[in-house]
Amino acid sequence: MIDAYEDPGTPDHRSGARYLWWLVTRQPGRCAAGAMFGSVWMVLLAATPYLMSRAIDDGLEPGDMSALAAWSGALFAVGAFNAWLGTMRHRTMTRVRMDANFRTVKVVVGQAVRLGASLSRQMGAGEVVTIGVGDVQTISQSLTVVGPGIGAVVAYLVIAVMLVSISPAIAVVVLLGIPVIVLLVGPLLGRLQGSETEYRERQGVLTARIGDLAGGLRVLGGLGGKDLVADAFRRDSQRLREQGYRVGAVTSWVQALGIGLPTLFLVVVTWMAARLAARGDITVGQLVSVYGFVAMLVRPVSFWVECGYQISRGVVCARRVVRFLRLEPMPDTGTLDAPAEPSALYDPESGVRILPGRLTALVAERPADATTILDRLARYTPSDATWGEVRLDEIALPRIREHILLADHESDLFADTLQGMIQPFGGAGLCRHAAPPRGATSHERPAPDHGEQPATRTALHTAAAEDIVQALPQGLDTPMDAQARNLSGGQRQRIRLARALLTDPDILLGVEPTSALDAHTEAKVAARLREAREGRTTVVTTTSPLVLDHTDTVHYLVDGKVAATGTHHALLDTTPGYRALVARDTEEVTR
């Protein structure tokens, strides 16, 4: 089975079916073993009616107890051996499925990392979640055909040969009848693919909406829009439920025909064999064996129908994975190195110029405008932005990531200890991007900073987060939930800020770093941030006067454009729109 650190290989993303075949070829030995165990196991199931017929004809009917005992012993031995084979078959196929599951997970996660910031612009979060939660499991389950599916084909051929020796007429009926049964189910499998595809797409949309609701529920409550969004969600979920009923209807017919048609076929063949036995054309033992053979054929046919059903669903899910794997990150056309000296960042679209070594604030009537500017300055969206008079898209992306860090106030916090959560390279926590310290390449990442080392203490102090560590039972070694759900919103924001500061970038771009903090804590963070980043380029988006009071330069933005630039106090005196925007925060603080 694939190791956690093993390269999963290069997937075949030409089609869903080719991707499934690629999963098989990545573990040929195990798949061959599963096919062998499945074939021998099913053939020995077919051998059971033959042994019973011999026990009847050679032992029971003539009264030969020694022959009866011998054939009965053989029947017991075959049954015991087949029980062991069944265990090995199931164990091997479980490993096949698990390998396919883990390999697909690694491929999907690797692609998500490769896409980076461009992922959210090419595929919705709900689609990605649906792939990771549902599609991966369905794909791995579809590989069942490797074992029981091949075994069913082999058993079918063996039984056909055995029936020829008993009655050619019955053998012809079996050889022609079973494929007809499978063909009758075929059109339903095609219909199932279409229904399943539509269901998965709607499920992805609804999953994305659930994530949006969870993240914005507090805002919706404040705006009074919960009822409106709830009604829309209710309609979407009802449509998904109706589509699920359609998928379930087709699935029920597939499964019913997979069991019902072989059973009806068993009745017909048994009636033919009974007529032959009544005329004396076959013995009683042969009649029993024919019944046993055909009854046993119900299982291979059921396997075929089940495998067809699983493959049909697997192809649908594999298509979604393949579509995800075909996505390409933003092309990196840059070849130049980063500026050797501290240089200004400039965004022509908005007119924002960030001077090196200064603490700059972007104040916007619409906070999203300021965030968009930071995205351009960090080269997360295409733009004409420059760094030191050189276009950002002409500088190699790894060089930009080494020096410029965009710290989002809603960036992910992955489950780990608190130490691992804030350590840029020693744990699972990540900013929008985590850059190596100044002067280090991406291959010279520092070792995990276990224990409260000076750098960690400084970052926690600057973010006013020491009290968080002190309140936790094991300090920095306390296990944290995913997204740090065992902390409050303000505590999570301070942890994100500490993580960004510990990365120590040349240029730090912070999105609303203090928006969830109380006034007292926000004032401490603002003062400490200025001191800690003295002489380093730092940009924050904010409308808080407590933070703005410590900045060197403020850009006031209207409709995404610079309307005024100056110090906080100068803009208060000269710009009415700016004063109206930030005075609201002042009034709230003084209450």
Secondary structure, 3 states (H helix, E strand, C coil): CCCCCCCCCCCCCCCHHHHHHHHHHCCHHHHHHHHHHHHHHHHHHHHHHHHHHHHHHHHHCCCCHHHHHHHHHHHHHHHHHHHHHHHHHHHHHHHHHHHHHHHHHHHHHHHHHHHHHHHHHHCCHHHHHHHHHHHHHHHHHHHHHHCHHHHHHHHHHHHHHHHHHHCHHHHHHHHHHHHHHHHHHHHHHHHHHHHHHHHHHHHHHHHHHHHHHHHHHHHHHHHCCHHHHHHHHHHHHHHHHHHHHHHHHHHHHHHHHHHHHHHHHHHHHHHHHHHHHHHCCCCHHHHHHHHHHHHHHHHHHHHHHHHHHHHHHHHHHHHHHHHHHCCCCCCCCCCECCCCCCCCEEECCCCEEECCCCEEEEEECCHHHHHHHHHHHCCCCCCCCEECCEEHHHECHHHHHHHEEEECCCCCCCCEEHHHHHCCCCCCCCCCCCCCCCCCCCCCCCCCCCCCCHHHHHHHHHCCCHHHHHHCCCHHHCEECHHHCCCCHHHHHHHHHHHHHHHCCCEEEEECCCCCCCHHHHHHHHHHHHHHCCCCEEEEECCCHHHHCCCCEEEEEECCEEEEEECHHHHHHHCHHHHHHHHHHHHHHHC
